[in-house]
Amino acid sequence: MQSIVIQRLVAVFLVAAGVVLLGVNVWRYGLAAQSDIIVIFIVPLLFAGLLLGRSGVWVTLACYMPILSIGAWVDSKDAVGGLDVGRALSALAQPLLAALIVALILDRLVAKVERGNRLNHDLAEVCTRLEDEIREHERSHMQLVHSQRVDALGRLASGVAHDFSNLLAVMRGYAYHAERAPGGNEEIRGYLHDMKAVTQRGQQLVSKLLTLARSDEFAVETFDAGEVVELLLPLMRQMFAPGVAVQMEQSAGPVPVRLDRTGFEAVLLNMAKNANDALGDSGEFRLRITIADGEVCVQVEDTGRGMSAETAARVFEPFFSTKPRGQGTGIGLAAAYRVVTEAGGRIEVESAPGEGACFSIYLPLAPS
């Protein structure tokens, strides 16, 4: 914008300088004494039309009126020395008519150019709106498809999760008592310990399925997101290898949000677990909480192996996982997506192979 203003000021200066020089020339020599008087009157008009538009053309033409009057007055004074007054009037009429004709032509040409520019601008705005509407339609379609998948998964999960959890609890109880029964050998005790670990993992999987299945059972409350993160931070540190640096940055003051607190904790713990899988034995894991534009942004970032653009686009799909078979269920991030969107928020991910991943959770800022 500033460059346009500077260019316009330079154009005004050039046209004004041309008009002033033209006035000085006419003051000294008059009109009749110059054979190229029409050309020197047309050049400033052309510059004004090209650089300043229609208003510049007519302002420049208006400046010509006193200059032409001065030229006619100079020629009239010379008439006493033998110059014909009719010739002086003729010398005045030629540049006046030429300037007027050129001004009219330039006015029409510039008007057509400006109208074409307006049409192009309007067309560009229409194209931009269409592109925005297409992107919004695609985003809404993706959300609808994701919601339908989650709902289908929820119906499936709600039908078997409770019974399956009860069976696992019974199996874990039997394993617990058998492990502590006297007279057993160490090999059998090891098997029972592994059975307890497997049943515990199965119950965790059931809990994730139930998170996807429930629709109106969220225990919505207002709480301080920063306080929850601080409480979870010691637990998160235990999840990572000693060579991983765990850092936290938080804005001053409370960060109130309104959603299911247990679900929010599960979201952060799941993202921390995924970051641990991506980091291995070394790297950095960062948590950052900021407030901007009425939103709370919780960023979960790691310096792990990262993801491709294709993987990042599908990362919130149910049952989609890049982990080896038996190590990932593809449910954690789908459940996180549902918890956040149910609260009126959104999750965005930025990642590239070898450059880590950054999950940004945006939640509406709740009244304190």
C-alpha positions in Angstrom: 0.0 0.0 0.0 2.8 2.4 0.9 4.6 1.7 -2.4 1.4 2.6 -4.3 1.2 5.9 -2.5 4.8 6.6 -3.3 4.4 5.8 -7.0 1.3 8.1 -7.2 3.2 10.9 -5.6 6.1 10.5 -8.1 3.6 10.5 -10.9 2.0 13.7 -9.6 5.4 15.3 -9.4 6.3 14.4 -12.9 3.1 15.7 -14.4 3.3 18.9 -12.4 6.9 19.4 -13.5 5.8 19.0 -17.1 3.0 21.5 -16.7 5.2 24.0 -15.0 7.9 23.7 -17.7 5.2 24.1 -20.3 4.0 27.3 -18.6 7.5 28.7 -18.5 8.0 28.0 -22.2 4.8 29.6 -23.2 5.5 32.7 -21.0 8.8 33.2 -22.8 7.9 32.4 -26.4 4.1 32.5 -26.6 2.1 30.0 -28.7 2.6 31.0 -32.3 6.4 30.9 -32.1 6.5 27.1 -31.4 5.8 24.7 -34.2 5.5 21.7 -31.9 3.2 23.3 -29.4 0.5 20.6 -29.9 2.9 17.8 -29.1 4.3 19.4 -25.9 0.7 20.0 -24.7 -0.3 16.3 -25.4 2.6 14.7 -23.5 1.6 15.7 -20.0 -1.9 14.7 -20.7 -0.8 11.2 -21.7 1.3 10.8 -18.6 -1.6 12.0 -16.4 -4.0 9.6 -18.0 -1.6 6.6 -17.7 -0.3 7.3 -14.2 -3.2 9.2 -12.4 -6.4 8.1 -14.2 -9.4 10.2 -15.3 -9.1 12.8 -12.5 -5.5 13.4 -13.5 -6.5 14.0 -17.1 -9.1 16.7 -16.3 -7.0 18.4 -13.6 -4.1 18.6 -16.1 -6.4 20.0 -18.7 -7.7 22.6 -16.2 -4.1 23.7 -15.6 -3.7 24.3 -19.3 -6.4 27.0 -19.3 -4.2 29.7 -17.6 -1.2 28.6 -19.6 -3.0 29.0 -22.9 -4.3 32.4 -21.7 -0.8 33.5 -21.0 0.3 32.3 -24.4 -2.5 34.2 -26.1 -1.6 37.3 -24.1 2.1 37.1 -25.1 1.1 36.7 -28.7 -1.2 39.7 -28.5 1.6 41.8 -27.2 3.7 40.8 -30.1 0.9 41.8 -32.5 2.0 45.4 -32.1 5.2 44.5 -33.7 3.4 43.2 -36.8 2.0 39.8 -35.8 -1.5 39.2 -37.0 -4.1 38.9 -34.1 -6.0 36.3 -36.1 -2.9 34.2 -36.3 -2.5 34.4 -32.5 -6.1 33.2 -32.0 -5.4 30.4 -34.4 -2.3 29.5 -32.4 -4.5 29.4 -29.3 -7.3 27.3 -30.9 -5.0 24.5 -32.1 -3.5 23.4 -28.8 -6.8 24.0 -27.0 -8.8 21.8 -29.3 -6.0 19.2 -29.5 -5.8 19.0 -25.7 -9.5 18.8 -25.3 -9.8 16.0 -27.9 -6.9 14.0 -26.3 -8.5 14.5 -22.9 -11.8 13.1 -24.1 -10.1 10.1 -25.7 -8.0 9.4 -22.7 -11.0 9.8 -20.4 -12.9 7.1 -22.4 -9.9 4.8 -22.6 -9.1 5.1 -18.9 -12.8 4.6 -18.0 -12.8 1.3 -20.0 -9.6 0.2 -18.3 -10.9 1.0 -14.9 -14.2 -0.8 -15.6 -12.2 -3.8 -16.8 -10.1 -3.7 -13.6 -13.2 -3.6 -11.5 -14.6 -6.6 -13.4 -11.4 -8.5 -12.9 -11.4 -7.6 -9.2 -15.0 -8.7 -8.8 -14.3 -11.9 -10.7 -11.2 -12.6 -8.5 -13.4 -12.1 -5.4 -16.0 -14.5 -6.7 -13.3 -17.1 -7.5 -11.9 -16.6 -3.9 -15.4 -17.1 -2.4 -16.0 -20.2 -4.5 -12.6 -21.6 -3.4 -13.4 -20.9 0.2 -16.9 -22.5 -0.2 -15.3 -25.6 -1.8 -12.8 -25.9 0.9 -15.5 -25.5 3.6 -17.6 -28.1 1.8 -14.7 -30.5 1.7 -14.0 -29.9 5.4 -17.6 -30.4 6.3 -17.8 -33.5 4.2 -14.7 -34.9 5.9 -16.1 -34.1 9.3 -19.4 -35.8 8.4 -17.6 -38.9 7.1 -15.5 -39.0 10.3 -18.5 -38.5 12.5 -20.3 -41.3 10.7 -17.4 -43.6 11.1 -17.1 -42.8 14.8 -20.8 -43.3 15.3 -20.7 -46.7 13.6 -17.7 -47.6 15.8 -19.6 -46.4 18.8 -22.6 -48.5 18.1 -20.3 -51.5 17.7 -18.3 -50.7 20.8 -21.3 -50.1 23.0 -22.7 -53.5 22.2 -19.7 -55.5 23.3 -17.6 -53.3 25.5 -19.3 -53.7 28.8 -19.6 -57.5 28.6 -16.0 -57.8 27.4 -14.8 -55.6 30.2 -16.6 -57.8 32.8 -15.0 -60.9 31.3 -11.5 -59.3 31.5 -12.1 -58.3 35.1 -13.0 -61.9 36.0 -9.9 -63.2 34.2 -7.7 -60.6 35.9 -9.2 -61.6 39.3 -8.5 -65.3 38.8 -5.0 -64.5 37.7 -4.4 -62.3 40.7 -5.6 -65.0 43.1 -3.8 -67.8 41.3 -0.5 -65.8 41.3 -0.7 -65.5 45.1 -1.8 -69.0 45.8 0.9 -71.0 47.7 2.7 -73.9 46.1 2.9 -72.5 42.5 6.2 -72.5 40.6 7.9 -69.4 39.3 7.2 -70.2 35.6 3.5 -70.4 36.2 3.6 -67.2 38.3 5.3 -65.5 35.3 2.5 -66.6 33.0 -0.1 -65.3 35.4 1.7 -62.0 35.6 1.7 -61.7 31.8 -2.0 -62.6 31.8 -2.7 -59.8 34.3 -0.8 -57.3 32.0 -2.7 -58.5 28.9 -6.1 -58.2 30.6 -5.2 -54.7 31.9 -4.3 -53.7 28.4 -7.6 -55.1 27.2 -9.5 -53.1 29.8 -7.7 -49.9 28.6 -8.8 -50.7 25.0 -12.4 -51.2 26.2 -12.2 -47.8 27.9 -11.1 -46.1 24.7 -13.9 -47.9 22.8 -16.4 -46.6 25.4 -15.1 -43.1 25.0 -16.0 -43.3 21.3 -19.3 -44.9 22.0 -20.8 -42.5 24.4 -22.5 -39.4 23.0 -24.2 -37.6 25.8 -22.4 -39.0 28.8 -19.5 -36.6 28.9 -19.1 -35.1 32.4 -18.7 -31.5 31.2 -17.2 -29.1 33.7 -15.1 -25.9 33.7 -11.5 -26.3 34.9 -8.0 -24.9 34.5 -6.3 -26.6 31.6 -2.9 -25.4 32.8 -3.5 -27.0 36.2 -4.5 -30.3 34.7 -1.3 -30.3 32.5 0.8 -29.6 35.5 -0.8 -32.5 37.4 -0.2 -34.8 34.5 3.4 -33.7 33.8 5.1 -36.0 36.4 3.2 -38.9 35.0 4.2 -38.0 31.5 7.9 -37.7 32.5 7.7 -41.3 33.7 6.5 -42.4 30.2 9.6 -41.2 28.4 13.2 -42.6 28.4 15.8 -40.7 30.5 17.3 -39.2 27.4 14.1 -37.4 26.5 13.8 -33.8 27.7 10.2 -32.9 28.8 9.4 -29.2 28.8 6.3 -27.2 29.6 5.4 -23.5 28.7 2.3 -21.9 30.1 0.9 -18.4 29.9 0.5 -16.5 33.1 -2.9 -16.8 34.9 -5.6 -19.4 34.7 -6.6 -21.1 31.4 -10.3 -22.0 31.9 -11.9 -24.5 29.5 -15.2 -26.4 29.6 -15.3 -30.0 28.6 -14.9 -33.5 30.0 -11.9 -33.4 32.3 -11.3 -37.1 32.2 -11.5 -37.1 28.4 -9.0 -34.2 28.3 -6.6 -36.0 30.5 -6.9 -39.1 28.3 -6.2 -37.0 25.2 -3.0 -35.6 26.6 -1.8 -39.0 27.9 -2.5 -40.6 24.6 -0.6 -37.9 22.7 2.3 -38.3 25.1 2.4 -42.0 24.6 2.4 -41.6 20.8 5.3 -39.0 21.2 7.2 -41.6 23.3 6.8 -44.2 20.5 8.1 -41.7 18.0 11.0 -40.4 20.1 12.6 -43.6 21.3 15.5 -43.0 23.7 16.3 -39.3 23.0 14.7 -36.1 21.8 12.4 -33.4 23.2 8.8 -33.4 24.2 7.2 -30.0 24.7 3.8 -28.9 26.1 2.7 -25.3 25.4 -0.5 -23.6 26.6 -1.4 -20.1 25.2 -4.5 -17.9 24.9 -5.3 -16.0 21.7 -8.4 -14.6 20.1 -10.8 -16.2 22.7 -9.2 -19.7 22.2 -7.0 -21.8 24.4 -4.3 -23.6 22.4 -2.6 -26.6 23.9 0.3 -27.7 21.7 1.9 -31.2 22.1 5.1 -31.3 20.2 7.9 -33.8 19.8 11.1 -34.1 17.8 10.5 -37.7 16.7 10.5 -39.3 13.3 7.4 -37.4 12.1 4.8 -38.3 9.6 4.2 -37.8 5.9 1.4 -35.5 4.7 -0.7 -38.5 3.7 -0.4 -40.1 7.1 -1.1 -36.8 8.9 -4.3 -36.4 6.9 -5.6 -39.8 8.2 -4.3 -39.7 11.7 -7.7 -39.1 13.3 -9.4 -41.9 11.4 -10.7 -44.8 13.6 -8.5 -47.9 13.5 -5.8 -46.1 11.4 -2.4 -46.7 12.8 1.2 -46.7 11.5 2.5 -48.9 14.3 3.3 -52.6 13.8 0.5 -55.1 14.3 -0.2 -55.6 18.0 1.3 -52.3 19.1 -1.3 -49.8 18.0 -5.1 -49.8 17.9 -5.8 -46.6 15.9 -8.4 -45.6 18.5 -6.5 -43.1 20.7 -6.4 -40.2 18.4 -9.9 -40.9 17.1 -11.2 -40.7 20.7 -9.2 -37.5 21.2 -10.8 -36.0 18.1 -14.2 -36.7 19.4 -13.5 -35.4 22.9 -12.3 -32.1 21.5 -14.9 -31.6 18.8 -17.7 -32.4 21.3 -16.4 -29.4 23.3 -16.6 -27.1 20.3 -12.9 -27.3 19.6 -10.6 -28.6 16.9 -7.3 -30.5 16.5 -4.7 -29.6 13.9 -1.5 -31.5 13.2 1.7 -30.4 11.6 4.4 -32.9 10.7 7.0 -33.9 8.2 9.2 -37.0 8.0 12.3 -36.6 10.3 11.0 -33.3 11.7 8.7 -34.4 14.5 5.0 -33.7 15.0 3.0 -30.9 16.6 -0.6 -31.5 17.6 -2.5 -28.2 18.4 -5.7 -28.5 20.4 -7.9 -25.4 20.2 -10.7 -25.1 22.8 -13.1 -22.2 23.4 -12.0 -20.0 26.3 -14.5 -20.5 29.1 -15.6 -17.8 31.6 -13.4 -17.9 34.7 
